[in-house]
Amino acid sequence: MKIKEGENAEENKKYLVQVCQQILTAIFESRKHVPWEIAAICKHLYLEVEKHYPGNGPKQLGGFLFLRFFCPAVVQPAANGVVQPDYFLSENTKRGLILVTKVLQNLSNGIMFGAKEGYMGGILNDFISNNMAPLNDFFMSFVVFVFLFF
């Protein structure tokens, strides 16, 4: 509904996937820069969730890391120190960043786009499917990594 005249929704989705993949790759590569205290919290969260709700550890890590750290940094980069405080974002850029966070949050929760947001399906669900295993590996790296310190 928000597409402008002359724009192609499928091309926009392809571009959105490219941007999401670039950001996700940067997140994966950021693993070596995570403070050990955050990694320890991730390990503890994962192990406690698995103890009480087996199989849900990765989803809870996704909620913790993406909802509280990565998505806010993407959707409001100036407020989160990613860009200078006076950096101007156009309305199109803001909308694009909101879409990126929707995709990344769905990925981190392991949820495909469905009827509620049908316009987000197709190639974006393929992105989610293709990145579930690498994301789980990323989550597990916190659990395994911290064992080296404790």
C-alpha positions as CSV (number, residue, x, y, z in Angstrom):
1,M,0.0,0.0,0.0
2,K,2.9,2.3,0.6
3,I,4.7,1.6,-2.7
4,K,5.1,4.7,-4.8
5,E,4.2,4.9,-8.4
6,G,6.9,3.5,-10.7
7,E,8.4,1.3,-8.0
8,N,8.4,-2.5,-8.2
9,A,7.5,-4.3,-5.0
10,E,9.5,-7.5,-5.9
11,E,12.6,-5.4,-6.6
12,N,12.1,-3.6,-3.3
13,K,11.9,-7.0,-1.5
14,K,15.1,-8.2,-3.2
15,Y,16.9,-5.0,-2.0
16,L,15.5,-5.5,1.5
17,V,16.9,-9.0,1.5
18,Q,20.3,-7.7,0.5
19,V,20.3,-5.1,3.2
20,C,19.1,-7.6,5.8
21,Q,21.8,-10.1,4.8
22,Q,24.5,-7.4,5.1
23,I,23.3,-6.4,8.6
24,L,23.0,-10.1,9.6
25,T,26.5,-10.8,8.4
26,A,27.7,-7.8,10.4
27,I,25.9,-9.1,13.5
28,F,27.5,-12.6,13.0
29,E,30.9,-11.0,12.6
30,S,30.4,-8.8,15.7
31,R,30.5,-12.0,17.9
32,K,34.2,-11.5,18.7
33,H,33.4,-8.0,20.0
34,V,30.7,-8.9,22.5
35,P,31.7,-8.2,26.1
36,W,32.2,-11.4,28.0
37,E,29.5,-10.2,30.5
38,I,26.9,-10.2,27.8
39,A,28.1,-13.6,26.5
40,A,27.7,-14.9,30.1
41,I,24.2,-13.6,30.4
42,C,23.4,-15.3,27.0
43,K,24.8,-18.5,28.3
44,H,22.8,-18.3,31.5
45,L,19.6,-17.4,29.8
46,Y,20.0,-20.2,27.3
47,L,20.8,-22.8,29.9
48,E,17.9,-21.8,32.2
49,V,15.4,-21.7,29.4
50,E,16.5,-25.1,28.1
51,K,16.2,-26.5,31.7
52,H,12.6,-25.5,31.9
53,Y,11.5,-25.4,28.3
54,P,13.7,-27.6,26.2
55,G,14.3,-26.5,22.6
56,N,13.4,-22.8,23.3
57,G,16.8,-21.5,24.2
58,P,17.7,-20.1,20.8
59,K,14.3,-18.3,20.5
60,Q,14.8,-16.7,23.9
61,L,18.4,-15.6,23.0
62,G,16.9,-14.1,19.8
63,G,14.4,-12.2,21.8
64,F,17.0,-11.0,24.2
65,L,19.7,-10.0,21.6
66,F,17.6,-8.8,18.7
67,L,14.7,-7.1,20.6
68,R,17.0,-5.3,23.0
69,F,20.2,-4.7,21.1
70,F,20.3,-5.2,17.4
71,C,16.9,-4.1,16.2
72,P,16.9,-0.8,18.3
73,A,20.3,0.0,16.8
74,V,19.0,-0.6,13.3
75,V,15.7,1.3,13.6
76,Q,17.1,4.3,15.6
77,P,20.8,4.4,14.7
78,A,21.4,8.0,16.0
79,A,19.8,7.2,19.4
80,N,21.9,4.1,19.7
81,G,25.3,5.5,18.8
82,V,25.5,3.9,15.3
83,V,25.6,7.3,13.5
84,Q,26.2,10.8,14.7
85,P,23.2,12.3,16.7
86,D,22.5,14.9,14.0
87,Y,22.5,12.4,11.2
88,F,19.4,12.9,9.1
89,L,17.3,9.9,8.0
90,S,14.7,10.5,5.3
91,E,11.2,9.1,5.8
92,N,11.9,6.4,3.1
93,T,15.0,5.4,5.0
94,K,13.2,5.2,8.3
95,R,10.5,3.0,6.7
96,G,13.2,0.8,5.3
97,L,14.9,0.4,8.6
98,I,11.5,-0.5,10.2
99,L,11.1,-3.2,7.5
100,V,14.6,-4.5,8.2
101,T,13.9,-4.8,11.9
102,K,10.6,-6.7,11.1
103,V,12.5,-9.2,9.1
104,L,15.4,-9.6,11.6
105,Q,12.9,-9.9,14.5
106,N,10.9,-12.6,12.7
107,L,14.2,-14.4,11.9
108,S,15.3,-14.3,15.6
109,N,11.9,-15.6,16.7
110,G,11.8,-18.3,14.0
111,I,8.6,-17.0,12.6
112,M,7.7,-16.8,9.0
113,F,5.6,-14.0,7.6
114,G,2.0,-15.1,7.2
115,A,-1.5,-13.7,6.5
116,K,-1.1,-10.8,8.9
117,E,1.7,-9.3,6.7
118,G,1.3,-11.2,3.5
119,Y,3.2,-8.5,1.6
120,M,6.3,-9.6,3.5
121,G,6.2,-13.2,2.4
122,G,7.9,-14.9,-0.5
123,I,11.6,-14.0,-0.8
124,L,11.6,-12.7,2.8
125,N,10.4,-16.0,4.1
126,D,13.2,-17.6,2.0
127,F,15.7,-15.3,3.8
128,I,14.4,-16.4,7.2
129,S,14.6,-20.1,6.2
130,N,18.1,-19.8,4.7
131,N,19.4,-18.0,7.8
132,M,17.9,-20.1,10.6
133,A,20.9,-22.5,10.9
134,P,23.5,-19.8,10.8
135,L,21.6,-17.8,13.4
136,N,21.3,-20.8,15.7
137,D,25.1,-21.3,15.3
138,F,25.6,-17.7,16.3
139,F,23.4,-18.2,19.4
140,M,25.2,-21.4,20.3
141,S,28.6,-19.7,20.0
142,F,27.7,-17.7,23.1
143,V,27.0,-20.9,25.1
144,V,30.1,-22.7,23.9
145,F,32.4,-19.6,24.0
146,V,31.7,-18.8,27.6
147,F,32.7,-22.3,28.7
148,L,36.2,-21.3,27.8
149,F,36.2,-18.7,30.5
150,F,34.4,-20.5,33.3
